[in-house]
Amino acid sequence: EAQLVESGGGSVQPGGSLRLSCEASGFDFRGTDMSWVRQAPGKGPEWLSLINYLGDHTWYANSVKGRFTVYRENAMRMLYLQMNDLQPEDTAMYYCSRGYNRYVPPRDYWGQGTQVTVSP
């Protein structure tokens, strides 16, 4: 059974940084494109980034381009999201997911999520 476990969320002030981690198990992580998705309270899910299975191609939503960086360590079955210059509008639950091109993946592709809160 595919399992994704996110960690690294927390509370930060505007302009701060966080690094999210995602540990994968139960599927062929090395051969799977991976995504990050977020969902703010009262809003629909938003696709943020996609990294191909080799880790040498990445894509980002305009809302996070230039501030967020996705990368992976296949040997460790780990996915990461480095988030810089965080702003209050980045407050959301963040999920790693098996990739679904540059779209929000089906909900059963996601992990359980980690909360990120950005406030003064």
N, C-alpha and C positions, 0 to 999 in steps of 0.2 A: 504494500500500500504506500502510495506517494505521501510523503510528509515534509512539510516546510515549517521551520521554527525560526521566527524573527526575534531579534533582540537589539538593544542599543537605543531605543527611544528614551525620551525624557522631556524635561522642561528646560528651555533656554531663552535667553533674551534675544531681541531682534539683532541681527548681525552675527549671531553665534553659529556654531557648527555642531553637527552630530554625524556619527557614522553608524549606519544600520548594518546588521549582519543577518544572514539567513543560512541556516544549516539544512541541507537537503538529504533526504534518504528515501529509499523504497522505489527509486526509478533511475533511469540512465541519465544522471545529471550531466555527465561529460558530453552527451549527445543531444542535449536539450537547450534550446534558446530559453532565456529567462527574462522576466519583466519585474518591474516594481509598479505598484498601483497604490493610490491613496483614496481615502474617502473621508471627507469632512462631515461634521454633524449636519444632518438635514440636506445633504447634497448627494448626488450620484457619484459613483466611482470615477476616478480620473487615471488614465494610463500615464505613466511618467517616463519610463525608459525601457529599452530592450537591449539585451546583449546577446550576440550569437553564441553558439555552443563553444566556439574556440576562444571567444573573448577578444577577438580582434576587430569586431565591428559593433558600434553602439549607436543608438538613436535616442532622442529625447523629445519630450513635449516642449513646446515653446515656453511654457510657464516655468520650467526649471533649467532650460538650456543655459550653460555657462556658469551655473551655480551647483548643480548636482553632477556627480560622476559615478557611473556604475562600473563595477569590475568583478572578476570572479577568480577563484582558485579551485580549479577542477580537481586537483589532487586531494584537496581537503573537503570537497563537496560544499564549498562556501560561496555565497553571493554577497556582495556588499553594495551599499549606497552611501557615498560620501556627500554630505549636504552642507554647503557653505552659504553664508549670507542669508540665513533663515529669516523669514518675515512672518508676521502674524497670520497671513493668508496661507502659510504652509502648515498650519495647525490641522492635524488629521490623524486618522489611523493609517499606518503604512503597512502594506502587504507585499511580500515577494510572491511570485507566481511562476508557474511554467508559462513560457512565452506563447503569445497568440498574435504574432505579427505586431503591428503597432496599434492594437486595439485592446480594450479592457477584456481580459480573459474571462471565461466562465468562472463562477464563484468557487466551484469545486477544484479549480486549479490553484487557489490561493492558500497561503498559510493563515495562521490565526491573528497575525498582526501585532504591531507595536505602536504605542501612542507617542506622537510628537506634539508638544505644545510650545508655541512661541508667543511670549508675552513680556511686556516691560517689567 
